[in-house]
Amino acid sequence: MSTSDNRSKDRLDAIIIGAGIAGMYQLYRLRELGFSVRVFESGSDVGGTWYWNRYPGARFDSESYSYGYSFSEELLQEWEWSEHFAPQPETLRYLGFVADKFDLRGDITFDSRVATATFDEDGNFWEIQTEGGERARATFLITAVGPLSAPTLPRFEGLDSFVGESHHTARWPHEPVDFAGKRVGVIGTGATGVQVIQEVAKTAAHLTVFQRTPNYCAPLGNRPIDEVTQKEIKDSYPEIFKKCRESHGAFLHASDPRSALEVTPEEREAFWEELYSQPGFGIWIGNFSDILIDQRANDLVSDFMRRKIRERVDDPEVAELLVPRDHGFGTRRVPMETRYYEVYNQKNVHLVDVKEVPIERIIPKGVKTGNAEYELDILIYATGFDAITGSFDRIEFRGEGGRTLKEKWADGPRTYLGIQTVGFPNLLTLVGPHNAATFCNIPRCIEQNVEWVTDLLRYMRDKGHERIAPLKASEDEWTKHVYDIAALSLLSKTDSWFMGVNQNLPDKKRTFLAYAGGSPAYRQKCDAVAANGYEGFVLN
Ligand code: N01
């Protein structure tokens, strides 16, 4: 069924860019509405981030059963997660299973990267062109491009001169990489680096870790799911998802309403020991309510985490290198680990501080810092992403008056609800900048985004509307709200990808890219906007 009777045959109702978790679900929902839809995906299969990030050690940091789609009871009962924090191959299998179950692949064009997307003001449609030259038109263009899908490499000289094997973690080969007997180097110690380091250290002859900024890592506490627990999980999905819906980041961990400063030092210590021993993000997200807003509370918890690092690393000099000093606990994404710190007690692992003596260049045989050369067989770049806006910048979006989105967002994104931006009618950005889904147990917020967009498109069809754009005043107000909320949080005082800071991208502006107000508040706002006839938008 089409949204318009006089639609030409070559015009779809919607084009979706990306067949990851968001794109797949959006396709499912729009098909249900009877819309004609096509998804363009650069990978050769579904899965998005789980398709690309197949590096050893990649796994969930969210409890598996809080991460899967919640929309189909049948799917929930059919699928069985094997571990509390599932590894990447299992997650990719899960997404393939979903694609098969709902027969999604037929509406997806794979190996097709969208290069340009241009809005036709007279015709009121978007036309996309892929790198392979394919074109398609649709009334609505929905991006599901992922917040962390544009990998970045360091700007070292000699990157191509290395004669060994080198891989960015987000472009990992499909064939297994064997580390046995090899000298391996890893650059980067964010959430990805930590996962890959603890895995490579198991088999490499020698591992050199090049660390610029140490992070506060916390134990993941992963374990297999036994049969009894499997049944309990399947019986309690409604409660699991309710808990997620009510928590700030849509995780199973809700923050403790108390202040870290109102309890005795003994109570504080006991609480933190308890959180540190529990699986998952509790220590970050289930902590006292003020650790990310009050510097004094944050100093205390940062001290606790520093002590933990010192306790776990045998060599005090190495321990000091691993202790973060330039930021507080939780103000950057907390990497989750399994015996990560103990890796540095192994004889085959060497930590190099490249803040003190930076990497100068890549040489044919390895890495050259200011005072040494490191010979390597395999070099792994766990060097992160052009976060959130990078996935948009790779596509040339041209809106009204031929203006590009990249130009519009050059000083930081401006959006209404993180879903639309003035000058780009009918462009809907799932998990876009300034959208709560960027700071969230992502599938939970993806479902909220997708369902909201689906309701919007149903409403527009029912009312005979074919064009939606936000009011400038709504965009100004939301953008200000995003920055005002961020200013209350210590996250905005620290350099990280949340703030758009990536030293490999010196031109990227430092602005808060996510939404720190929490997913319940965001959902409430979105629901109120919809209930008031999509106030703040112009529909015609
Ligand atoms: O990327 P990052 P990531 N010289 O940007 C270093 C999600 N994720 O891929 O901090 C030397 O955090 C850089 O150093 P510095 C999660 O949301 C999820 O690790 O800039 N070092 C840093 O150490 C996460 O936050 C999961 O000083 C250089 C590292 O590279 C997000 O992805 C698992 C360098 C980059 O860290 C991104 O994590 C993994 C240079 N030139 C990731 N350039 C799961 O939940 C960069 N670095 C499953």
Boltz pocket constraint, residues with backbone or C-beta under 6 A from the ligand:
constraints:
  - pocket:
      binder: B
      contacts: [[A, 58], [A, 59], [A, 60], [A, 61], [A, 62], [A, 148], [A, 153], [A, 154], [A, 155], [A, 187], [A, 188], [A, 189], [A, 190], [A, 191], [A, 192], [A, 193], [A, 195], [A, 210], [A, 211], [A, 212], [A, 213], [A, 333], [A, 354], [A, 359], [A, 382], [A, 383], [A, 384], [A, 385], [A, 497], [A, 503], [A, 504]]
      max_distance: 6.0
